[in-house]
């Protein structure tokens, strides 16, 4: 049967998902989309995502691909999927792509954001699912520390266990922050060629410690060289993290 490849751009609120990747007996983003595709195509089908976001992590620009029979090309896929998907998933765009395209392996870079809330006394209810309430932070010190991470390096110290990889060398192109829609909100951006499991959240946990004055930059530099995850600070909460964009 002749097939054609679809590329999906996907947004989701990760709060009520056990992550992207399909897991039996768990609610996952991949699982929900595959269920809808099965309803439409009348047979099981697998989709392949650009990244395996963890439980509680959000996305505005996740990408996935799948192969469908050419005979189904006439289906208005965006409308058909969105009409059956739950309210916390949306298909933003659908394209037909070359059969060599792969959502994960064709990617050249990813952009993640991490949102913090710097007011100690409260957090707006509508922001709570998407921010880490940190209280005041020394943002300048955090950016100075972030400079240690720019370039191609072994980021083993920022990798949590669970997903075996051949090597832990990755390249970070840029780390910066911008104000959010409110003064209390700050959004850090991480642009890199690829990221290890929970790497951005672990980096954010270390930057938080710098921002709180719990660790200085020279100590962070020494700990990074030791390549031991157990020596560095906590992993930042999942709810602040969002996969913004996958670049090809």
N, CA and C of each residue as an Amber inpcrd file, in Angstrom:
protein
   744
   0.8470000  -1.1970000   0.0000000   0.0000000   0.0000000   0.0000000
   0.8840000   1.2500000   0.0000000   0.6680000   2.1320000  -0.9600000
   1.4550000   3.3500000  -1.0500000   1.0700000   4.3060000   0.0730000
   2.0960000   4.9080000   0.6760000   1.8320000   5.7960000   1.8080000
   2.4720000   7.1540000   1.6010000   2.0030000   8.1120000   2.3900000
   2.5230000   9.4690000   2.3630000   2.7460000   9.9210000   3.8060000
   3.7450000  10.7740000   4.0040000   4.1160000  11.1670000   5.3720000
   3.5120000  12.5180000   5.7580000   2.9400000  12.5340000   6.9530000
   2.3780000  13.7650000   7.5230000   3.2840000  14.2820000   8.6390000
   3.4270000  15.5900000   8.6860000   4.1290000  16.2620000   9.7790000
   3.1120000  17.0790000  10.5670000   3.0380000  16.8340000  11.8640000
   2.1000000  17.5380000  12.7330000   2.8480000  18.5050000  13.6490000
   2.3250000  19.7050000  13.7940000   2.7990000  20.6310000  14.8220000
   1.7580000  20.6490000  15.9220000   2.2030000  20.4020000  17.1610000
   1.2720000  20.1010000  18.2490000   1.5330000  20.9970000  19.4580000
   0.4700000  21.4650000  20.0630000   0.5560000  22.1840000  21.3430000
  -0.2520000  21.4170000  22.3810000   0.2250000  21.4270000  23.6160000
  -0.5290000  20.7800000  24.6840000  -0.1650000  21.3500000  26.0450000
  -1.1340000  21.2580000  26.9390000  -0.9130000  21.5610000  28.3590000
  -0.5490000  20.2420000  29.0260000   0.6360000  20.1680000  29.5830000
   1.1280000  18.8840000  30.0830000   0.6380000  18.4770000  31.4590000
  -0.1090000  19.3550000  32.1220000  -0.4850000  19.1540000  33.5200000
  -1.0920000  17.7870000  33.8020000  -2.0110000  17.3560000  32.9780000
  -2.7390000  16.1120000  33.2310000  -2.2690000  14.9390000  32.3680000
  -1.0440000  15.0380000  31.8570000  -0.4660000  13.9510000  31.0710000
   0.7330000  13.3420000  31.7920000   0.9280000  12.0500000  31.5830000
   2.1300000  11.3700000  32.0910000   3.2490000  11.4620000  31.0620000
   3.3540000  12.6220000  30.4220000   4.3910000  12.8490000  29.4270000
   3.8910000  12.6160000  28.0150000   4.8240000  12.7660000  27.0660000
   4.5200000  12.5510000  25.6500000   4.3930000  11.0760000  25.3240000
   5.3720000  10.2870000  25.7190000   5.5120000   8.9120000  25.2180000
   4.4080000   7.9790000  25.7030000   3.9190000   7.1640000  24.7750000
   2.8770000   6.1830000  25.0860000   3.2860000   5.2870000  26.2530000
   2.3820000   5.1110000  27.1950000   2.5700000   4.1810000  28.3060000
   1.2390000   3.4650000  28.5480000   1.2650000   2.1570000  28.6160000
   0.0180000   1.4290000  28.8900000  -0.6020000   1.9020000  30.2050000
  -1.8950000   2.1060000  30.2020000  -2.6630000   2.4730000  31.4030000
  -2.3620000   3.8860000  31.9080000  -1.6710000   4.7000000  31.1060000
  -1.4050000   6.0840000  31.4910000  -1.9290000   7.0230000  30.4060000
  -2.3030000   8.2280000  30.8120000  -2.7570000   9.2270000  29.8330000
  -1.5350000   9.9760000  29.3070000  -1.2320000   9.7970000  28.0390000
  -0.0850000  10.4590000  27.4180000  -0.5410000  11.1970000  26.1640000
   0.2680000  12.1580000  25.7440000  -0.0680000  12.9240000  24.5470000
  -0.0370000  12.0230000  23.3170000   1.0230000  11.2450000  23.1830000
   1.1280000  10.3230000  22.0560000  -0.0530000   9.3570000  22.0360000
  -0.4060000   8.8330000  23.1880000  -1.5090000   7.8800000  23.2790000
  -2.8350000   8.4800000  22.8420000  -3.1000000   9.7330000  23.2670000
  -4.3550000  10.3910000  22.8950000  -4.4340000  10.6210000  21.3900000
  -3.3350000  11.0740000  20.7930000  -3.3400000  11.3430000  19.3560000
  -3.4710000  10.0390000  18.5700000  -2.7850000   9.0020000  19.0180000
  -2.8750000   7.7170000  18.3120000  -4.2720000   7.1080000  18.4050000
  -4.9480000   7.3360000  19.5060000  -6.3260000   6.8470000  19.6450000
  -7.2430000   7.5080000  18.6190000  -7.0840000   8.8230000  18.4530000
  -7.8990000   9.5410000  17.4740000  -7.5570000   9.0910000  16.0580000
  -6.2730000   8.9190000  15.7820000  -5.8660000   8.4490000  14.4540000
  -6.4390000   7.0630000  14.1560000  -6.4590000   6.2150000  15.1580000
  -7.0350000   4.8740000  14.9780000  -8.5280000   4.9720000  14.6340000
  -9.2240000   5.9010000  15.2890000 -10.6470000   6.0910000  14.9990000
 -10.8720000   6.5300000  13.5500000  -9.9660000   7.3860000  13.0690000
 -10.1160000   7.9190000  11.7150000  -9.7060000   6.8950000  10.6600000
  -8.5850000   6.2170000  10.9040000  -8.0250000   5.2950000   9.9090000
  -8.5580000   3.8690000  10.0340000  -9.2490000   3.5970000  11.1460000
  -9.8150000   2.2640000  11.4040000  -8.7310000   1.1850000  11.5570000
  -7.5400000   1.6110000  11.9660000  -6.4620000   0.6560000  12.2540000
  -5.4200000   1.3620000  13.1230000  -4.6720000   0.6050000  13.9390000
  -3.6600000   1.2190000  14.8090000  -2.5550000   1.8780000  13.9920000
  -1.9890000   2.9390000  14.5160000  -0.9000000   3.6330000  13.8340000
   0.0150000   4.2570000  14.8790000   1.2900000   4.3320000  14.5710000
   2.2780000   4.9100000  15.4900000   2.7260000   6.2580000  14.9620000
   2.8610000   7.2340000  15.8450000   3.4360000   8.5250000  15.4870000
   4.7670000   8.6780000  16.2060000   5.6460000   9.4900000  15.6380000
   7.0060000   9.6500000  16.1590000   7.2410000  11.1260000  16.4660000
   7.5250000  11.4170000  17.7340000   7.6810000  12.7930000  18.1700000
   9.1160000  13.2690000  18.1400000   9.2830000  14.6020000  18.1290000
  10.6170000  15.2060000  18.1220000  11.2970000  15.0990000  19.4770000
  10.5120000  15.0110000  20.5430000  11.0870000  14.9290000  21.8800000
  10.1020000  14.3160000  22.8500000  10.6300000  13.6250000  23.8510000
   9.7830000  12.9560000  24.8390000   9.6280000  13.8500000  26.0640000
   8.7220000  14.7940000  25.9970000   8.5070000  15.6660000  27.1490000
   7.9740000  14.8530000  28.3320000   8.4260000  15.2210000  29.5250000
   8.0690000  14.4910000  30.7380000   6.6800000  14.8730000  31.2390000
   6.2110000  14.1350000  32.2230000   4.9230000  14.4310000  32.8630000
   4.9160000  15.8730000  33.3580000   3.8600000  16.6080000  33.0210000
   3.7170000  17.9800000  33.4880000   4.3490000  19.0340000  32.6130000
   5.1480000  18.6330000  31.6120000   5.8150000  19.5810000  30.7200000
   4.8680000  19.9480000  29.5740000   4.8790000  21.2080000  29.1900000
   3.9810000  21.7170000  28.1560000   4.6870000  21.8090000  26.8050000
   3.9160000  22.0740000  25.7640000   4.4890000  22.2970000  24.4360000
   3.6480000  23.2850000  23.6520000   4.3320000  24.1570000  22.9310000
   3.6940000  25.0320000  21.9540000   4.1240000  24.6630000  20.5430000
   5.1650000  23.8360000  20.4340000   5.6810000  23.5120000  19.1100000
   6.2670000  22.1190000  19.0140000   5.6430000  21.1440000  19.6700000
   6.0560000  19.7560000  19.4760000   5.7970000  19.3700000  18.0130000
   6.6280000  18.4810000  17.4920000   6.4650000  18.0150000  16.1120000
   6.4420000  16.4950000  16.1070000   5.5960000  15.9340000  15.2720000
   5.5270000  14.4770000  15.1240000   5.2710000  14.1540000  13.6560000
   5.6290000  12.9270000  13.2690000   5.3030000  12.4900000  11.9080000
   4.6550000  11.1160000  11.9430000   3.9230000  10.8020000  10.8780000
   3.2800000   9.5060000  10.7140000   3.0700000   9.2590000   9.2320000
   2.9010000   8.0070000   8.8780000   2.6430000   7.6260000   7.4890000
   1.2010000   7.1590000   7.3450000   0.5110000   7.7320000   6.3770000
  -0.8880000   7.3690000   6.1280000  -1.0210000   6.8460000   4.6900000
  -2.0370000   6.0460000   4.4140000  -2.2730000   5.6120000   3.0340000
  -2.5670000   6.8210000   2.1400000  -2.0550000   6.7980000   0.9210000
  -2.3130000   7.8800000  -0.0270000  -3.8130000   8.0950000  -0.2100000
  -4.5620000   7.0260000  -0.0830000  -6.0190000   7.1140000  -0.2640000
  -6.6870000   7.9950000   0.7950000  -5.9450000   8.3030000   1.8950000
  -6.5080000   9.1370000   2.9670000  -6.0310000  10.5900000   2.8840000
  -5.3660000  10.9150000   1.7960000  -4.8180000  12.2700000   1.6600000
  -5.9110000  13.3350000   1.6200000  -7.0760000  12.9760000   1.1690000
  -8.1650000  13.9440000   1.0280000  -8.7380000  14.4110000   2.3580000
  -8.4300000  13.6790000   3.4420000  -8.9950000  14.0270000   4.7530000
  -8.4450000  15.3830000   5.2250000  -9.2840000  16.2990000   5.6920000
  -8.7830000  17.5620000   6.2700000  -8.2090000  17.2720000   7.6600000
  -6.9570000  16.9110000   7.7110000  -6.3810000  16.2920000   8.9020000
  -6.4140000  17.1750000  10.1390000  -6.1130000  18.4410000   9.9860000
  -6.1180000  19.3160000  11.1690000  -7.5060000  19.3550000  11.7990000
  -8.5010000  19.5740000  10.9720000  -9.8710000  19.6420000  11.4710000
 -10.3190000  18.2950000  12.0350000  -9.9830000  17.2150000  11.3440000
 -10.4110000  15.8830000  11.7780000  -9.8080000  15.5140000  13.1350000
  -8.5440000  15.8280000  13.3240000  -7.8820000  15.5110000  14.5950000
  -8.4010000  16.3950000  15.7240000  -8.4470000  17.6940000  15.4850000
  -8.8730000  18.6190000  16.5450000 -10.3060000  18.4000000  16.9860000
 -11.1380000  17.8860000  16.0880000 -12.5350000  17.6560000  16.4510000
 -12.6930000  16.5210000  17.4520000 -11.6760000  15.6460000  17.5620000
 -11.7730000  14.4990000  18.4650000 -10.7720000  14.5370000  19.6220000
  -9.7690000  15.3850000  19.5210000  -8.7630000  15.4490000  20.5840000
  -9.3210000  16.1480000  21.8240000  -8.7790000  15.8360000  23.0050000
  -9.2050000  16.5280000  24.2300000  -8.7910000  17.9930000  24.1930000
  -9.3920000  18.7830000  25.0870000  -9.1740000  20.2290000  25.0720000
  -7.7370000  20.6340000  25.3820000  -6.9440000  19.7430000  25.9860000
  -5.5670000  20.1230000  26.3280000  -4.5510000  19.7060000  25.2650000
  -5.0160000  19.3250000  24.0680000  -4.1430000  19.0960000  22.9110000
  -4.7460000  19.7940000  21.7020000  -3.9000000  20.4680000  20.9270000
  -4.3410000  21.0600000  19.6600000  -3.3080000  20.7860000  18.5660000
  -3.7900000  20.4810000  17.3700000  -2.9300000  20.3700000  16.2050000
  -2.8800000  21.7460000  15.5530000  -1.7030000  22.3560000  15.5370000
  -1.5600000  23.7200000  15.0380000  -1.3580000  23.7700000  13.5300000
  -0.7730000  22.7080000  12.9850000  -0.4780000  22.7130000  11.5540000
  -0.2640000  21.2820000  11.0890000  -0.5750000  21.0300000   9.8290000
  -0.3390000  19.7280000   9.2030000   0.2950000  19.9660000   7.8420000
   1.3990000  19.2770000   7.5690000   2.0730000  19.3770000   6.2740000
   2.3600000  17.9910000   5.7360000   2.4080000  17.8860000   4.4200000
   2.9130000  16.6730000   3.7820000   4.3990000  16.8710000   3.5520000
   5.2070000  15.8850000   3.9440000   6.6660000  16.0180000   3.8670000
   7.2610000  14.8140000   3.1460000   8.5350000  14.9590000   2.7960000
   9.2600000  13.8820000   2.1390000   9.3690000  12.6720000   3.0600000
   9.4280000  11.4890000   2.4780000   9.4850000  10.2600000   3.2820000
  10.7720000  10.1430000   4.0860000  11.7740000  10.9640000   3.7670000
  13.0270000  10.9520000   4.5380000  12.9510000  11.8090000   5.7930000
  11.9120000  12.6210000   5.8950000  11.7800000  13.4780000   7.0760000
  11.4840000  12.6350000   8.3060000  12.1740000  12.9620000   9.4170000
  11.9230000  12.3050000  10.6970000  11.8130000  13.3890000  11.7610000
  10.7330000  13.3750000  12.5190000  10.4750000  14.4300000  13.5070000
  11.6340000  14.6030000  14.4750000  12.2530000  13.5070000  14.8640000
  13.3610000  13.5940000  15.8250000  14.7090000  13.7460000  15.1410000
  15.0150000  12.8630000  14.2090000  16.3690000  12.8050000  13.6640000
  16.6570000  13.8860000  12.6250000  15.6300000  14.4930000  12.0470000
  15.8500000  15.5900000  11.0950000  16.0070000  16.9390000  11.7900000
  15.7320000  16.9770000  13.0770000  15.8200000  18.2270000  13.8310000
  17.2700000  18.7050000  13.9420000  17.4650000  20.0200000  13.8220000
  18.8040000  20.6030000  13.9830000  18.9140000  21.3920000  15.2900000
  17.7910000  21.7550000  15.8820000  17.8230000  22.4870000  17.1530000
  16.4300000  22.4860000  17.7830000  16.4160000  22.6990000  19.0990000
  15.1600000  22.8460000  19.8330000  15.2420000  24.0860000  20.7090000
  14.0900000  24.6940000  20.9170000  13.9910000  25.8440000  21.8130000
  13.0230000  25.4940000  22.9370000  13.5220000  25.5500000  24.1700000
  12.6920000  25.3530000  25.3590000  12.6010000  26.6720000  26.1170000
  11.5010000  26.8550000  26.8140000  11.3870000  27.9780000  27.7420000
  11.1290000  27.4410000  29.1440000  11.5380000  28.2390000  30.1200000
  11.2210000  27.9070000  31.5140000  10.7670000  29.1910000  32.1980000
   9.5560000  29.1620000  32.7620000   8.9460000  30.3580000  33.3380000
   8.9950000  30.3260000  34.8590000   9.4700000  31.4130000  35.4300000
   9.5130000  31.5500000  36.8930000   8.6460000  32.7320000  37.3190000
   8.1750000  32.6590000  38.5580000   7.3370000  33.7020000  39.1590000
   8.0870000  34.2320000  40.3680000   8.4910000  35.5040000  40.3320000
   9.4300000  36.0250000  41.3260000   8.7660000  36.7220000  42.5120000
   7.4530000  36.6760000  42.5840000   6.7330000  37.2320000  43.7390000
   6.5590000  36.1200000  44.7820000   6.9590000  36.4000000  46.0100000
   6.8920000  35.3790000  47.0620000   5.5020000  35.2030000  47.6500000
   4.7120000  36.2730000  47.6930000   3.4860000  36.2700000  48.4780000
   2.2870000  35.6340000  47.7940000   2.3110000  35.5690000  46.4800000
   1.1640000  35.0030000  45.7660000   1.5950000  34.6130000  44.3620000
   0.7340000  33.8680000  43.6950000   0.8520000  33.6240000  42.2680000
  -0.5540000  33.6360000  41.6830000  -0.7410000  34.2750000  40.5690000
  -2.0650000  34.3160000  39.9530000  -2.5210000  32.9040000  39.5990000
  -3.7640000  32.5630000  39.8790000  -4.2460000  31.2010000  39.6420000
  -4.0430000  30.7160000  38.2070000  -4.2290000  31.6160000  37.2300000
  -4.0740000  31.1950000  35.8350000  -2.6210000  30.9730000  35.4440000
  -1.6910000  31.4610000  36.2630000  -0.2630000  31.2560000  35.9970000
   0.2840000  30.0240000  36.7220000  -0.4040000  29.5940000  37.7510000
   0.1080000  28.5240000  38.6110000   0.5060000  27.2520000  37.8570000
  -0.2820000  26.7940000  36.8540000   0.1050000  25.5510000  36.1660000
   1.3170000  25.6990000  35.2490000   1.7880000  26.9530000  35.0650000
   2.8160000  27.1830000  34.0450000   4.0700000  27.8790000  34.5890000
   4.1390000  28.1190000  35.8850000   5.2670000  28.8500000  36.4770000
   5.7990000  28.1300000  37.7110000   7.0710000  28.3330000  37.9670000
   7.6890000  27.9290000  39.2250000   7.7660000  29.1760000  40.1080000
   7.0710000  29.1650000  41.2370000   7.0880000  30.3120000  42.1460000
   8.3790000  30.2590000  42.9640000   9.3380000  31.0870000  42.5740000
  10.6730000  31.0610000  43.1890000  10.8870000  32.1560000  44.2090000
  10.1100000  33.2440000  44.1190000  10.4370000  34.4300000  44.8840000
  11.5760000  35.1800000  44.1910000  12.0810000  36.2490000  44.8200000
  13.1280000  37.0760000  44.1960000  14.3910000  36.2740000  43.8830000
  15.0130000  36.5970000  42.7600000  16.2430000  35.9410000  42.3300000
  17.2140000  36.9840000  41.7880000  18.4990000  36.7040000  41.8920000
  19.5230000  37.5500000  41.2710000  19.6630000  37.0920000  39.8200000
  18.8870000  37.7190000  38.9350000  18.8460000  37.2960000  37.5400000
  20.1810000  37.5320000  36.8360000  20.8860000  38.5860000  37.2250000
  22.1990000  38.8590000  36.6360000  23.1830000  37.7450000  36.9300000
  23.2070000  37.2730000  38.1720000  24.0940000  36.1670000  38.5380000
  23.7200000  34.8920000  37.7950000  22.4230000  34.6870000  37.5890000
  21.9690000  33.5000000  36.8640000  22.4470000  33.5270000  35.4130000
  22.3820000  34.6910000  34.7890000  22.8520000  34.8060000  33.4150000
  24.3660000  34.6520000  33.3290000  25.0800000  35.1720000  34.3160000
  26.5380000  34.9800000  34.3470000  26.8770000  33.4950000  34.4480000
  26.1310000  32.7790000  35.2780000  26.3580000  31.3410000  35.4150000
  26.0110000  30.6020000  34.1250000  24.9810000  31.0700000  33.4500000
  24.5570000  30.4240000  32.2080000  25.6460000  30.4780000  31.1400000
  26.5200000  31.4770000  31.2110000  27.6000000  31.5880000  30.2200000
  28.5360000  30.3770000  30.2640000  28.6030000  29.7190000  31.4270000
  29.4400000  28.5180000  31.5500000  28.9460000  27.3910000  30.6530000
  27.6760000  27.4500000  30.2640000  27.0300000  26.3370000  29.5830000
  26.9620000  26.5090000  28.0700000  27.3720000  27.6580000  27.5800000
  27.2830000  27.9200000  26.1440000  28.3960000  27.1810000  25.4020000
  28.0290000  26.5410000  24.3030000  28.9980000  25.8130000  23.4910000
  28.7760000  24.3140000  23.5490000  29.6660000  23.5840000  22.9230000
  29.5770000  22.1210000  22.8990000  30.3300000  21.5550000  24.0940000
  29.6090000  20.8480000  24.9640000  30.1900000  20.3450000  26.2010000
  29.5750000  18.9960000  26.5610000  30.2170000  18.3250000  27.5170000
  29.6400000  17.1110000  28.0900000  28.7170000  17.5350000  29.2270000
  27.4090000  17.3140000  29.0270000  26.4060000  17.7460000  30.0030000
  25.9040000  16.5780000  30.8560000  26.7450000  15.6160000  31.0770000
  26.3480000  14.4330000  31.8460000  25.8180000  14.7970000  33.2260000
  26.3670000  15.8380000  33.8370000  25.9560000  16.2240000  35.1880000
  24.5220000  16.7430000  35.2280000  23.9610000  17.0780000  34.0630000
  22.5870000  17.5860000  34.0140000  21.6120000  16.5460000  33.4550000
  22.0480000  15.3080000  33.3520000  21.1810000  14.2520000  32.8260000
  20.6270000  13.3910000  33.9550000  19.3090000  13.2790000  34.0100000
  18.6950000  12.3310000  34.9300000  18.6460000  10.9510000  34.2780000
  18.6160000   9.9220000  35.0860000  18.6070000   8.5590000  34.5640000
  17.2570000   8.2280000  33.9370000  17.2570000   7.2120000  33.0700000
  15.9900000   6.7520000  32.5070000  15.9800000   6.5850000  31.0090000
  16.8440000   7.3100000  30.2990000  16.9080000   7.1890000  28.8470000
  18.3650000   7.0330000  28.4290000  18.8060000   5.8070000  28.1600000
  20.1980000   5.5770000  27.7630000  20.5430000   6.3100000  26.4620000
  21.7150000   6.9200000  26.4090000  22.1960000   7.5950000  25.2060000
  23.6410000   7.1820000  24.9460000  24.0600000   7.3050000  23.6870000
  25.4210000   6.8980000  23.3200000  26.4580000   7.8390000  23.9080000
  26.1530000   9.1340000  23.9400000  27.0640000  10.0850000  24.5700000
  26.2620000  11.2450000  25.1410000  26.8890000  12.0040000  26.0030000
  26.1950000  13.0880000  26.7010000  26.7060000  14.4630000  26.2840000
  27.3800000  14.5100000  25.1430000  27.8500000  15.7880000  24.6020000
  26.7130000  16.4510000  23.8300000  26.4420000  17.7040000  24.1780000
  25.4190000  18.4830000  23.5090000  25.9610000  19.9020000  23.2850000
  25.2690000  20.6610000  22.4280000  25.6990000  22.0350000  22.1530000
  24.5650000  23.0000000  22.4740000  24.8160000  23.9180000  23.3840000
  23.8570000  24.9800000  23.6930000  24.3090000  26.2520000  22.9770000
  23.4100000  26.8100000  22.1960000  23.7320000  28.0070000  21.4270000
  23.4960000  29.2830000  22.2290000  22.4410000  29.2650000  23.0410000
  22.0770000  30.5060000  23.7180000  21.1850000  30.2290000  24.9190000
  21.3790000  30.9910000  25.9900000  20.4750000  31.0160000  27.1380000
  20.2320000  32.4820000  27.4820000  18.9720000  32.8680000  27.5710000
  18.6390000  34.2460000  27.9090000  17.2520000  34.2750000  28.5500000
  16.8600000  35.4300000  29.0940000  15.5100000  35.5350000  29.6280000
  14.8510000  36.8180000  29.1340000  13.5330000  36.7930000  29.1340000
  12.7450000  37.9700000  28.7800000  11.6610000  38.1690000  29.8310000
  11.1470000  39.3960000  29.9990000  10.0000000  39.5970000  30.8960000
   8.7780000  38.8710000  30.3360000   7.9160000  38.4080000  31.2330000
   6.6560000  37.8240000  30.8120000   5.6050000  38.9030000  30.6390000
   4.3650000  38.5190000  30.6740000   3.2840000  39.4880000  30.5090000
   3.0800000  40.3440000  31.7560000   3.6320000  39.9090000  32.8850000
   3.5330000  40.6480000  34.1410000   4.9330000  40.8200000  34.7290000
   5.1450000  41.8490000  35.5510000   6.4780000  42.0990000  36.1070000
   7.0370000  40.9240000  36.9130000   6.1450000  40.1570000  37.5390000
   6.5950000  39.0480000  38.3920000   7.0690000  37.8280000  37.5860000
   6.8050000  37.8560000  36.3070000   7.0480000  36.6840000  35.4600000
   8.3210000  36.8870000  34.6330000   9.2100000  35.8830000  34.6590000
  10.4280000  35.9110000  33.8430000  10.5170000  34.5830000  33.0940000
  10.8740000  34.6580000  31.8060000  10.9230000  33.4640000  30.9740000
  12.3430000  33.2510000  30.4730000  12.9460000  32.1540000  30.8840000
  14.2740000  31.7820000  30.4090000  14.1390000  30.9220000  29.1560000
  14.9940000  31.1640000  28.1700000  14.9970000  30.3900000  26.9320000
  16.3200000  29.6310000  26.7910000  16.2060000  28.4070000  26.3080000
  17.3590000  27.5400000  26.1130000  17.3270000  27.0340000  24.6680000
  18.3450000  27.3720000  23.8980000  18.4160000  26.9600000  22.4960000
  19.6310000  26.0560000  22.3250000  19.3960000  24.8330000  21.8470000
  20.4960000  23.8870000  21.6850000  20.2120000  22.8780000  20.5980000
  21.2510000  22.1420000  20.2060000  21.0490000  21.1670000  19.1360000
  20.2670000  19.9540000  19.6120000  20.3570000  19.6680000  20.9040000
  19.6400000  18.5340000  21.4880000  19.7750000  18.6360000  23.0020000
  18.8900000  17.9500000  23.7220000  18.9180000  18.0230000  25.1810000
  18.7660000  16.6280000  25.7710000  19.4840000  16.3820000  26.8510000
  19.3940000  15.1210000  27.5750000  18.1200000  15.0920000  28.4240000
  17.8310000  13.9360000  28.9870000  16.6400000  13.7780000  29.8150000
  16.6710000  14.7560000  30.9850000  15.6600000  15.6090000  31.0690000
  15.4850000  16.6120000  32.1250000  16.6600000  17.5860000  32.2370000
  17.4010000  17.7310000  31.1480000  18.5770000  18.6050000  31.1530000
  18.2150000  20.0590000  31.4350000  17.1840000  20.5800000  30.7770000
  16.8160000  21.9860000  30.9890000  16.3460000  22.2040000  32.4240000
  15.5640000  21.2860000  32.9430000  15.0800000  21.4280000  34.3240000
  16.2320000  21.3420000  35.3210000  17.2260000  20.5240000  35.0390000
  18.3730000  20.4210000  35.9420000  19.2470000  21.6710000  35.8670000
  19.4080000  22.2150000  34.6670000  20.1310000  23.4810000  34.5360000
  19.3830000  24.5810000  35.2840000  18.0600000  24.5980000  35.1310000
  17.2620000  25.6270000  35.7970000  17.3850000  25.5020000  37.3160000
  17.4310000  24.2900000  37.8290000  17.6200000  24.0820000  39.2630000
  18.9380000  24.6510000  39.7480000  19.9780000  24.5040000  38.9400000
  21.2890000  25.0520000  39.3040000  21.2990000  26.5700000  39.2160000
  20.6840000  27.1150000  38.1770000  20.6140000  28.5750000  38.0550000
  19.8080000  29.1790000  39.2010000  18.7530000  28.4740000  39.6200000
  17.9690000  28.9130000  40.7740000  18.8600000  29.0090000  42.0200000
  19.6850000  28.0180000  42.2450000  20.5780000  28.0260000  43.4130000
  21.5490000  29.1980000  43.3540000  22.0200000  29.5070000  42.1430000
  22.8790000  30.6850000  41.9710000  22.0810000  31.9510000  42.2760000
  20.8660000  32.0270000  41.7400000  20.0310000  33.2090000  41.9280000
  19.6280000  33.4540000  43.3610000  19.5650000  32.3770000  44.1600000
  19.2280000  32.4840000  45.5770000  20.4630000  32.6750000  46.4630000
  21.6280000  32.6650000  45.8460000  22.8580000  32.8090000  46.6230000
  23.2450000  31.5660000  47.3890000  22.6700000  30.4190000  47.0240000
  22.9860000  29.1650000  47.7040000  24.2440000  28.5070000  47.1400000
  24.6630000  28.9500000  45.9610000  25.8540000  28.4020000  45.3180000
  26.4830000  29.5000000  44.4790000  27.8100000  29.5480000  44.4160000
  28.4520000  30.5600000  43.5780000  28.8800000  29.9430000  42.2460000
  29.2340000  30.8070000  41.3180000  29.5300000  30.3670000  39.9520000
  30.7600000  29.4700000  39.9110000  31.7680000  29.7670000  40.7220000
  32.9790000  28.9440000  40.7140000  32.6870000  27.5230000  41.1930000
  31.8030000  27.3900000  42.1670000  31.4130000  26.0520000  42.6440000
  30.6660000  25.2970000  41.5560000  29.7570000  25.9830000  40.8660000
  29.0270000  25.3440000  39.7800000  29.9800000  24.8450000  38.7100000
  30.9680000  25.6570000  38.3830000  31.9470000  25.2730000  37.3590000
  32.6850000  23.9930000  37.7490000  33.0780000  23.8940000  38.9980000
  33.7990000  22.7060000  39.4820000  32.9070000  21.4680000  39.4690000
  31.6480000  21.6460000  39.8430000  30.7290000  20.5060000  39.8860000
  30.4140000  19.9960000  38.4760000  30.3200000  20.9200000  37.5290000
  30.0720000  20.5150000  36.1390000  31.2150000  19.6350000  35.6350000
  32.4310000  19.9800000  35.9860000  33.6040000  19.2170000  35.5480000
  33.6080000  17.7970000  36.1060000  32.9780000  17.5950000  37.2480000
  32.9530000  16.2560000  37.8650000  31.9480000  15.3160000  37.2110000
  31.0300000  15.8570000  36.4270000  30.0820000  15.0520000  35.6380000
  29.2560000  14.0970000  36.5120000  28.8830000  14.5740000  37.6860000
  28.1280000  13.7400000  38.6290000  26.8210000  14.4490000  38.9730000
  25.7170000  13.9080000  38.4880000  24.4070000  14.5350000  38.7070000
  24.0790000  14.6970000  40.1870000  24.5270000  13.7810000  41.0080000
  24.1560000  13.7930000  42.4260000  24.7780000  14.9670000  43.1860000
  25.7680000  15.6200000  42.6110000  26.4400000  16.7180000  43.2990000
  25.7590000  18.0600000  43.0650000  24.9130000  18.1350000  42.0480000
  24.2820000  19.3960000  41.7000000  22.9110000  19.5380000  42.3590000
  22.3640000  20.7590000  42.3490000  21.0750000  21.0060000  43.0150000
  19.9110000  20.2550000  42.3840000  18.7470000  20.4700000  42.9680000
  17.5120000  19.7770000  42.5910000  17.0920000  20.0580000  41.1550000
  16.2260000  19.1870000  40.6730000  15.5870000  19.3720000  39.3770000
  14.4300000  20.3570000  39.5430000  14.3610000  21.3560000  38.6650000
  13.2550000  22.3230000  38.7260000  11.9380000  21.6330000  38.3770000
  10.8150000  22.1120000  38.9080000   9.5170000  21.4800000  38.6410000
   9.1760000  21.4560000  37.1550000   8.4540000  20.4210000  36.7480000
   8.1090000  20.2330000  35.3370000   7.2070000  21.3530000  34.8080000
   6.3310000  21.8840000  35.6490000   5.2820000  22.7840000  35.1570000
   5.7980000  24.0750000  34.5430000   7.0280000  24.4760000  34.8460000
   7.5740000  25.6980000  34.2600000   8.1400000  25.5240000  32.8690000
   8.2940000  24.2700000  32.4370000   8.9980000  23.9750000  31.1840000
   8.0370000  23.8430000  30.0080000   8.4600000  24.3750000  28.8690000
   7.6480000  24.2860000  27.6450000   8.5610000  24.0920000  26.4340000
   8.2270000  23.1190000  25.5980000   8.9120000  22.9510000  24.3130000
   8.3070000  23.9740000  23.3520000   9.0680000  25.0060000  23.0530000
   8.5610000  26.1130000  22.2480000   8.5960000  25.8250000  20.7480000
   9.7160000  25.2530000  20.2950000   9.8880000  25.1200000  18.8460000
  10.9330000  24.0490000  18.5350000  10.7070000  23.3290000  17.4490000
  11.6930000  22.3900000  16.9040000  12.1120000  22.9200000  15.5490000
  13.4080000  23.0650000  15.3380000  13.9320000  23.6330000  14.0880000
  14.4660000  22.5390000  13.1760000  14.2450000  22.7220000  11.8680000
  14.6720000  21.7360000  10.8750000  15.4680000  22.4150000   9.7660000
